[in-house]
Amino acid sequence: MVTSHRPPLRAHQAALANLVAAMAHGEASGVTDILAAVTPGGGKSLLPVIAAARLIGVGRVERICWVVPRDSLRLQAEEAFADPVWRTTLGHALSVRAADNEPDPSRGLAGYVTTYHAIAAAPDLHLAEVRRHRTLLVVDEVHHLPTLGEDEPAAPLSSGQAPASSEDASAWSRALQPLLESATVRLLLSGTLERADGRRILRLPYRTGPEAGTQEVDLEAPGWAIIGYSRAQAVAERAVLPVTFGALDGEASWLQAGRTATEGVRLGPHRLSGRYPTVTTRPALFTALRTGFARELLQEAFRATRNLRAHRRAERGLAVGETAPGLGKLLVVAPDQRSARRYCEMLRCWMPPQQAEREVRLATSDERSAPEALAAFRLMAEPAILVTVAMAYEGLDAPEVAVVAALTHIRSRPWLEQMIARATRVDPHAGPYESQSALVFHPDDPLFARFRRGIETEQGMLAHQRRRKAETGTPSWLAEYLAMHRDEGEGRGITPLESNALGLRYATLRPGPAFDEFRPERQVAPASLSESPSAAERRLRARIGETVAAQAVEDEANRRVPHSGEGLYHRYNAVLKRVFGNKGRARMTLPELEAALAWLERNRLVDHLHLLEGDPRYAWTAARRRRAAWSRLFAHSDTGPNG
């Protein structure tokens, strides 16, 4: 009998099992849409198996179509249905296949797994399949899909052509929307309920949020069932590992191009760390990831992995060089492919040639052997080190990853949370849960520090949508971030000179309570009752300055305003001053400072730049902003069918 060895379902898995059982018995017949917001690494990939096993078993649906964002995840979805332990636990005998765009993708099985790209390339084929059978449509990582604007129709069925860009998120939404409307039951999965560009997520039900100009997911929308599983719940159930961050501080120097191509101004050394982002944060990070600092951070991660593997090998009595599953692996995330190749060569230089060839692999989109490298890293005891840029981002199921070297410039919260989740999976071959942990080495910059504070308070689970001035067609947020910073230094005239590490500090992530406990209205003011008025004023002025600087850095990084050097922070300060009756914060009373900070927490200064119109001190900036808007308009108008 194997029943005593059946693994227990986690809280969100049990909740879904109970829900689909009720649907099967006709007790929840009104539910047609299920949203599962599950923290990365929390066991999201089992949910489609649970739903399909029950709903197909009672005839509520006939087939499952599981859509994933990356090609490598199709095989992992097949494995989820084929897992013998879960087949016994759930009592199912279903199989699905990883399909391309060929007729009859299920081939007599219970369904198939495909990608966003494949559906966008042949939307009519997949729509016909969904309409031919009562279908459970599973959309994995649904946050990739932005809501379509009123002027963005669904994909024409007769096109049969791939969109102009395979990473165009709006094209994915247009292709998937008819499938969502035609499916019998929809299961939407995500590790975050926010998009980096602030747009709403396709099909999710929204309602007006408690803050002005925001919307949030409606947890009580008719026909919907919402299942949440926060990081705190996952750690409490030992579903994911606690995270220890190794933050490495440093300083960097670079050349900044001047007015002519032959000019160059040396800047620095500038520290990476700081209380809040400044105009030197991004250039310093760009330089650090391409000079000596990167080597030192990589060495720290390499040593930690080597020591962990040696310790576990000694515990098991394995000889030096003898391999076995569960020893621990290192994942290196690089800022670009050139840096990835350089990191790979560094790592190989630190070990004997035969060992280097066996243990270190490179997986980038330009490498023909990248899929094989990913599969070997996932499924075999060796290789023990994988260097990549973005291919190991979402859904890479490699529980042996114990150390991550986060040498990436991206500071989007969904991206970083998915990255660290590669190390938080529990490794069944690595011994007791108490002996395992996730170790993430990263540059100690204020943007990464803000991300850490965000996941500690489960902020991503609030699912707020920021107010936007207008909906515009944007590509996938992942592709957008990669493209945005691919020439971050070269495009801005930055020539990295040198960098070095200054100090390493460790901190263990403190998971916050479940997301529902962190509504803004439940927050307590941080001021102490014994704080003097002057101390409170200094604290509030500093907080306002940090918030203004953070918005300036974020808006410039997200291209909400044109890059224009160091003046954006000062322009934003001028906007805030005009909002509050031309009164600077140095002259504000304590209640006025509190009101200004509260206003900043609810509004974006970029939406109020019109207040500077007519001021001669900002006339050049206003004209530049108008020219940039016209340039974007003409760029869009030149991309028609014959463009």
C-alpha positions in Angstrom: 0.0 0.0 0.0 1.3 3.4 -0.9 -1.5 5.5 0.5 0.5 6.2 3.7 3.2 7.9 1.6 0.8 10.2 -0.3 2.0 13.8 0.0 -0.6 16.1 1.7 -2.1 18.9 -0.4 -1.1 22.4 0.4 -3.7 24.9 1.5 -4.4 26.3 -2.0 -4.3 22.9 -3.6 -6.8 21.6 -1.1 -9.0 24.7 -1.6 -9.0 24.0 -5.4 -9.7 20.3 -4.8 -12.7 21.2 -2.6 -13.9 23.8 -5.2 -13.8 21.5 -8.2 -15.5 18.7 -6.1 -18.3 21.1 -5.4 -18.5 22.1 -9.1 -18.6 18.4 -10.0 -21.5 17.8 -7.6 -23.4 20.8 -8.9 -23.0 22.8 -5.7 -20.9 25.5 -7.3 -22.4 25.4 -10.8 -22.2 29.2 -11.2 -18.4 29.2 -11.0 -16.8 29.4 -14.4 -13.6 31.3 -13.6 -11.0 30.5 -11.1 -8.1 32.7 -10.2 -5.2 31.2 -8.2 -2.7 33.8 -7.0 0.1 31.5 -5.7 3.5 32.8 -4.5 6.3 31.6 -6.9 7.5 28.1 -5.8 4.3 27.4 -3.9 3.1 24.5 -6.0 1.1 26.1 -8.8 1.8 23.5 -11.5 -0.3 20.9 -9.7 -3.5 23.0 -9.8 -4.3 22.2 -13.5 -3.9 18.5 -12.7 -6.3 18.7 -9.8 -8.9 20.6 -11.8 -8.7 18.4 -14.9 -8.7 15.1 -12.9 -12.0 16.0 -11.3 -13.8 18.0 -14.0 -13.0 15.6 -16.8 -13.8 12.6 -14.5 -17.4 13.8 -14.1 -17.8 15.1 -17.6 -18.0 18.8 -16.8 -15.3 19.3 -19.4 -13.8 17.0 -22.0 -10.4 18.4 -22.6 -7.8 20.7 -21.0 -5.8 23.3 -22.9 -2.9 24.6 -20.8 -1.1 27.8 -22.1 2.3 28.6 -20.8 4.6 31.6 -21.5 7.8 29.7 -22.4 8.4 26.7 -24.6 10.5 25.0 -22.0 7.5 24.9 -19.6 5.5 22.7 -21.9 7.5 19.6 -21.0 7.2 20.4 -17.3 3.4 20.5 -17.7 3.5 17.1 -19.3 5.6 15.9 -16.4 3.0 17.3 -13.9 0.3 15.0 -15.3 2.8 12.0 -15.6 4.1 12.2 -12.0 3.3 8.7 -10.6 3.0 9.9 -7.0 0.3 12.5 -7.9 -1.4 10.1 -10.3 -1.9 7.8 -7.3 -2.8 10.6 -4.9 -5.4 12.1 -7.1 -6.5 8.8 -8.6 -6.2 9.9 -12.3 -4.8 8.4 -15.4 -4.9 11.5 -17.6 -2.1 12.5 -20.0 -1.5 15.6 -22.0 1.0 16.4 -24.8 3.2 19.3 -25.6 1.8 20.4 -28.9 2.9 22.6 -31.8 0.6 24.3 -34.2 -0.5 21.1 -36.0 -4.0 19.7 -36.4 -5.5 17.6 -33.6 -3.1 18.8 -30.9 -4.4 16.4 -28.2 -4.0 13.3 -30.4 -6.5 11.3 -28.4 -5.2 12.3 -25.0 -6.9 14.4 -22.3 -5.6 17.7 -23.7 -2.5 19.6 -24.7 0.0 22.2 -23.6 0.9 25.1 -25.8 2.5 28.6 -25.6 1.3 32.2 -25.9 3.5 32.5 -29.0 1.9 29.4 -30.7 -1.6 30.7 -30.1 -0.7 34.1 -31.4 0.7 32.5 -34.5 -2.3 30.3 -35.2 -5.3 31.6 -33.2 -8.0 30.0 -35.5 -6.5 26.5 -35.0 -6.7 26.7 -31.2 -10.0 28.5 -31.1 -11.6 25.7 -33.2 -10.1 23.1 -30.8 -11.6 24.9 -27.8 -15.0 25.2 -29.5 -14.9 21.5 -30.6 -14.8 20.2 -27.0 -15.9 21.4 -23.6 -12.6 22.8 -22.5 -10.9 23.6 -19.3 -8.6 26.5 -20.4 -5.6 27.1 -18.1 -3.6 30.3 -18.6 -0.3 30.2 -16.7 1.3 33.4 -15.6 -1.7 35.4 -16.7 -0.1 38.7 -15.7 1.7 38.6 -19.1 -1.6 39.5 -20.7 -2.8 43.2 -20.5 -6.4 44.1 -20.9 -7.2 45.2 -24.4 -8.3 48.8 -25.0 -11.7 49.5 -26.7 -9.9 50.1 -30.0 -8.0 46.8 -29.8 -10.1 44.0 -31.4 -9.6 40.3 -30.9 -7.3 38.5 -33.4 -9.0 37.8 -36.8 -9.5 34.1 -37.2 -8.4 34.0 -40.8 -5.0 35.6 -40.4 -3.0 32.5 -39.6 0.1 34.6 -39.2 2.3 35.3 -36.3 2.2 38.8 -34.9 4.9 41.3 -35.9 6.7 40.6 -32.6 6.4 37.3 -30.8 6.8 39.1 -27.5 4.0 41.6 -28.1 1.8 41.1 -25.1 -1.2 42.9 -26.7 -1.0 40.5 -29.6 -1.1 37.6 -27.1 -4.2 39.1 -25.4 -5.9 39.6 -28.8 -5.3 35.9 -29.7 -6.3 34.5 -26.3 -9.4 36.6 -25.6 -11.7 34.5 -28.0 -10.4 31.3 -26.4 -11.2 32.7 -22.9 -14.7 33.6 -24.0 -15.3 30.1 -25.6 -13.9 27.9 -22.8 -16.3 26.1 -20.5 -14.1 26.6 -17.4 -11.1 28.9 -17.0 -8.3 28.5 -14.5 -6.0 31.5 -14.4 -2.6 31.2 -12.6 -0.1 33.8 -11.5 2.5 34.4 -8.9 1.8 38.2 -8.9 -1.4 40.2 -9.6 0.4 43.3 -10.9 2.1 44.2 -14.2 5.3 46.3 -14.3 3.6 48.7 -16.8 0.6 49.3 -14.5 -2.0 48.0 -17.0 -4.8 45.7 -15.9 -4.6 42.0 -16.5 -6.8 40.4 -19.2 -10.2 39.1 -18.0 -9.6 39.6 -14.3 -12.5 41.3 -12.5 -11.6 44.7 -11.2 -13.3 47.2 -8.9 -12.5 50.7 -7.6 -9.7 50.5 -5.0 -9.7 52.3 -1.7 -7.1 54.8 -3.0 -8.0 57.4 -5.6 -7.3 56.4 -9.2 -6.6 52.7 -8.4 -8.4 49.5 -9.1 -8.0 46.1 -7.4 -9.1 42.6 -8.2 -12.7 42.0 -7.0 -12.6 39.0 -4.7 -16.4 38.6 -4.8 -17.1 39.0 -8.5 -20.0 36.8 -9.7 -18.9 33.6 -11.4 -15.4 33.9 -9.9 -13.6 31.9 -7.2 -10.4 33.4 -5.9 -7.7 31.2 -4.3 -4.7 32.9 -2.7 -1.5 31.4 -1.3 1.0 34.0 0.1 4.7 33.6 0.9 3.9 33.5 4.6 1.5 30.6 4.1 4.0 28.8 2.0 6.8 29.2 4.6 4.4 28.2 7.4 3.5 25.0 5.5 7.1 24.4 4.6 6.2 24.5 0.9 9.0 27.0 0.2 12.4 27.7 1.8 13.2 30.8 3.7 15.5 33.2 1.8 18.9 34.6 3.0 20.1 37.6 1.0 23.8 38.3 0.7 23.9 42.0 -0.2 27.3 43.1 -1.6 28.0 46.8 -1.6 30.6 48.4 -3.9 31.6 51.5 -5.8 31.9 52.1 -9.5 33.5 54.7 -11.9 32.6 55.3 -15.5 33.0 57.7 -18.4 29.9 59.7 -19.3 29.8 61.0 -22.9 29.7 64.8 -23.3 28.4 67.1 -25.9 30.7 65.7 -28.6 31.6 62.2 -29.4 35.3 62.8 -28.4 34.4 64.1 -24.9 34.2 62.0 -21.9 33.8 63.0 -18.3 34.9 60.6 -15.6 32.3 60.1 -12.9 32.8 58.3 -9.6 33.6 56.4 -7.6 29.9 56.2 -6.6 28.5 53.9 -4.0 25.9 51.3 -5.0 24.1 51.5 -1.7 22.0 54.4 -0.5 18.8 55.2 1.4 17.0 55.8 -1.9 17.7 55.8 -5.7 19.6 58.7 -7.2 20.7 59.6 -10.7 23.9 57.6 -10.2 22.1 54.4 -9.1 21.5 52.9 -12.6 24.9 53.9 -14.2 26.7 52.5 -11.1 24.8 49.3 -11.3 25.4 49.1 -15.1 29.1 49.5 -14.5 29.3 47.1 -11.6 27.8 44.3 -13.5 30.4 44.6 -16.2 33.6 45.1 -14.2 35.4 43.9 -11.1 32.4 44.0 -8.8 30.6 41.3 -10.8 33.6 39.0 -10.5 33.7 39.4 -6.7 30.0 38.8 -6.3 30.3 35.7 -8.6 33.2 34.5 -6.5 31.1 34.8 -3.3 28.3 32.7 -4.9 30.7 30.2 -6.3 32.4 29.7 -2.9 29.1 29.3 -1.1 28.0 26.7 -3.6 31.3 24.8 -3.5 31.2 24.8 0.3 27.6 23.6 0.4 28.3 20.8 -2.0 31.4 19.7 -0.1 29.5 19.7 3.2 26.6 17.6 1.8 29.1 15.3 0.1 30.9 14.8 3.4 27.6 14.1 5.2 26.8 11.3 2.8 30.2 9.9 2.7 30.7 10.6 -1.0 34.2 10.8 -2.4 35.6 14.0 -3.9 34.1 14.3 -7.4 31.4 11.7 -6.8 28.1 13.0 -7.9 24.6 12.5 -6.5 21.3 14.4 -6.5 20.6 16.9 -3.8 24.1 18.4 -3.4 22.9 21.9 -4.4 23.4 24.0 -7.5 24.2 27.6 -8.5 22.1 29.7 -10.9 23.8 32.8 -12.3 21.5 35.5 -13.9 23.4 37.8 -16.1 22.4 41.3 -17.4 23.0 40.4 -21.1 24.3 37.6 -23.3 27.8 39.1 -23.6 28.1 39.3 -19.8 26.7 35.8 -19.5 29.5 34.4 -21.7 32.1 36.3 -19.7 30.7 35.0 -16.4 30.7 31.5 -17.8 34.4 31.7 -18.7 35.2 33.1 -15.2 33.5 30.2 -13.6 35.3 27.6 -15.8 38.6 29.2 -15.0 38.1 28.5 -11.3 38.0 24.7 -11.7 40.0 22.0 -13.6 39.1 21.9 -17.3 37.4 18.5 -17.2 35.3 19.5 -14.2 34.5 22.9 -15.8 33.2 21.2 -19.0 31.0 18.9 -17.0 29.6 21.3 -14.3 29.2 24.7 -16.0 26.6 25.3 -18.7 25.4 28.4 -20.6 21.8 28.8 -21.6 21.0 31.9 -23.6 18.7 32.5 -26.6 21.7 32.6 -29.0 23.0 29.2 -27.9 21.8 26.3 -29.9 22.3 23.9 -27.0 20.3 26.1 -24.5 17.3 23.8 -24.3 19.5 20.8 -23.6 21.5 22.8 -21.0 18.3 23.7 -19.2 17.0 20.1 -19.3 20.3 18.7 -18.0 20.4 21.3 -15.2 16.9 20.4 -14.2 17.0 16.7 -14.4 20.5 15.5 -13.8 22.9 15.7 -10.9 25.3 17.6 -13.1 25.8 20.3 -14.4 25.9 22.1 -11.1 26.1 25.7 -12.5 23.9 27.3 -15.0 24.5 30.8 -16.5 21.6 32.5 -18.2 19.9 35.8 -18.9 16.2 35.2 -19.0 15.6 31.6 -20.1 15.6 30.3 -16.5 13.1 32.9 -15.3 9.6 31.6 -15.1 8.6 28.1 -14.1 12.1 26.5 -14.1 11.5 23.6 -11.8 15.0 22.8 -10.5 14.7 22.2 -6.7 18.4 21.6 -6.4 19.1 25.3 -7.0 20.3 26.5 -3.6 22.3 29.6 -4.5 21.5 32.4 -7.0 23.9 35.1 -8.2 21.6 37.9 -9.1 23.8 39.8 -11.5 20.9 41.4 -13.3 20.0 45.0 -13.7 16.2 44.4 -13.8 14.4 45.7 -10.7 10.8 44.8 -11.6 9.2 43.1 -8.6 7.6 40.3 -10.5 10.8 39.5 -12.3 12.9 39.5 -9.1 10.4 37.4 -7.2 10.3 34.8 -9.9 14.1 34.8 -10.0 14.6 34.1 -6.2 11.8 31.5 -6.4 14.2 29.3 -8.4 16.1 28.7 -5.1 13.1 28.5 -2.7 11.8 25.1 -3.9 12.3 22.3 -1.4 14.7 19.7 -2.7 13.5 16.2 -1.8 17.0 14.8 -2.1 18.8 17.4 0.1 17.8 16.2 3.5 15.4 17.6 6.1 13.6 20.9 5.5 15.5 22.5 8.4 18.8 21.9 6.8 17.9 23.7 3.5 17.7 27.3 2.7 17.9 29.7 -0.3 20.9 32.0 -0.6 20.7 34.9 -3.0 23.7 37.2 -3.7 22.9 40.6 -5.2 24.2 44.1 -5.5 23.3 46.2 -2.4 21.5 49.0 -4.4 18.4 50.8 -3.0 16.2 49.5 -5.9 16.8 45.9 -4.8 16.3 46.9 -1.2 12.8 48.3 -2.1 12.0 45.0 -3.7 12.9 43.1 -0.6 10.6 45.3 1.5 7.8 44.8 -1.0 7.9 41.0 -0.8 8.2 41.1 3.0 4.8 42.9 3.1 3.2 40.8 0.4 2.5 44.0 -1.6 2.1 42.2 -4.9 -0.9 40.3 -3.6 -2.9 43.5 -3.2 -3.4 43.5 -7.0 -3.7 47.3 -7.3 -3.7 48.8 -10.7 -2.1 52.2 -10.9 -4.0 55.0 -12.6 -2.7 55.7 -16.1 -3.4 58.7 -18.3 -4.0 56.5 -21.3 -3.9 52.9 -22.4 -1.2 52.2 -25.0 -0.1 49.1 -26.7 2.9 47.8 -24.9 4.9 44.6 -25.4 5.3 41.9 -22.8 6.6 43.5 -19.6 9.5 41.0 -19.5 10.5 41.8 -23.1 10.0 45.5 -22.3 12.4 45.4 -19.4 15.0 43.4 -21.3 14.8 45.7 -24.3 14.7 48.9 -22.2 18.0 48.1 -20.5 19.9 46.2 -23.1 21.8 49.3 -24.1 21.4 51.0 -20.8 25.0 52.1 -20.7 26.0 52.3 -24.3 22.8 54.2 -25.3 23.4 56.8 -22.6 27.1 57.2 -23.4 28.3 55.2 -20.4 31.7 53.5 -20.7 32.4 51.3 -17.6 35.8 51.9 -16.1 36.1 50.0 -12.8 34.3 48.8 -9.8 35.0 46.9 -6.6 33.2 45.3 -3.7 33.3 47.0 -0.3 31.4 44.7 2.0 29.0 41.8 2.3 26.1 41.6 4.7 23.5 38.9 5.1 19.8 39.2 6.0 17.1 36.6 6.1 13.8 37.5 4.5 11.0 38.1 7.0 7.8 36.9 5.3 4.9 39.2 6.2 1.4 38.0 7.0 -1.2 37.1 4.4 -1.9 39.8 1.9 -5.4 40.6 3.3 -3.8 41.8 6.5 -1.8 44.5 4.7 -4.5 46.6 3.3 -3.5 50.3 3.4 -6.3 51.2 5.7 -4.9 48.8 8.3 -1.5 50.5 8.4 -0.4 52.4 11.6 1.4 55.7 11.4 5.1 55.1 12.1 5.6 58.2 14.2 6.3 57.6 17.9 4.0 59.3 20.4 7.1 60.7 22.1 8.6 62.1 18.9 9.2 65.9 19.0 7.6 68.1 16.3 11.0 69.1 14.8 12.1 65.4 14.6 8.8 64.5 13.0 9.2 67.3 10.5 12.7 66.1 9.6 11.5 62.6 9.2 8.6 63.6 7.0 10.8 65.8 4.8 13.2 62.9 4.3 10.4 60.6 3.4 9.0 63.0 0.9 12.4 63.5 -0.7 12.9 59.7 -0.9 9.5 59.3 -2.5 10.0 62.0 -5.1 13.4 60.6 -6.0 12.0 57.1 -6.3 9.3 58.2 -8.6 11.8 60.1 -10.7 14.0 57.0 -11.1 11.1 54.7 -11.8 9.5 56.9 -14.3 12.7 57.5 -16.2 13.5 53.7 -16.1 10.0 52.9 -17.3 10.3 55.5 -20.1 7.3 57.4 -18.8 9.3 60.6 -19.4 12.3 61.2 -21.7 15.7 60.7 -20.3 17.2 64.2 -19.6 20.0 63.8 -17.1 19.8 64.9 -13.6 16.9 67.4 -13.8 13.9 65.2 -13.3 14.1 65.1 -9.5 14.1 68.9 -9.4 11.2 69.1 -11.8 9.2 66.7 -9.7 9.9 68.8 -6.6 8.6 71.8 -8.5 5.4 69.9 -9.4 4.9 68.9 -5.8 5.4 72.5 -4.7 2.7 73.7 -7.2 0.3 71.1 -6.1 0.5 72.5 -2.6 0.1 76.1 -3.5 3.7 77.0 -4.3 4.8 76.1 -0.8 8.1 74.3 -0.4 8.4 71.5 2.2 10.9 73.5 4.1 8.0 76.0 4.9 5.3 73.3 5.4 3.7 72.7 8.8 3.6 69.2 10.2 0.0 68.6 9.0 1.0 69.9 5.6 4.0 67.6 5.4 1.8 64.6 6.3 -0.7 65.7 3.7 2.1 65.9 1.0 3.4 62.5 1.9 -0.1 61.0 1.7 -0.7 62.7 -1.6 2.5 61.2 -3.0 1.5 57.7 -1.9 -1.7 58.0 -4.0 -0.5 59.9 -7.0 2.2 60.0 -9.6 4.0 63.3 -10.2 4.4 62.5 -13.9 0.6 62.9 -14.3 0.9 66.5 -13.1 3.8 67.8 -15.2 1.4 70.1 -17.0 1.6 72.4 -13.9 5.0 73.5 -15.2 3.7 74.7 -18.5 4.3 78.4 -19.0 7.2 78.5 -16.5 10.2 79.7 -18.5 12.5 77.6 -16.3 11.0 74.5 -17.6 10.0 75.6 -21.1 12.7 73.5 -22.8 11.6 70.5 -20.9 7.9 71.0 -21.8 8.8 71.4 -25.5 10.9 68.2 -25.4 8.1 66.3 -23.8 5.7 67.4 -26.6 8.3 66.5 -29.3 8.7 63.0 -27.7 4.9 62.6 -27.7 4.7 63.5 -31.4 7.6 61.2 -32.2 5.8 58.3 -30.6 2.6 59.1 -32.4 4.3 59.2 -35.8 6.3 56.0 -35.0 3.0 54.1 -34.4 1.3 55.6 -37.5 4.2 54.3 -39.7 3.8 50.7 -38.7 0.7 49.9 -40.8 0.2 46.9 -43.2 2.6 48.5 -45.7 4.9 50.1 -43.2 
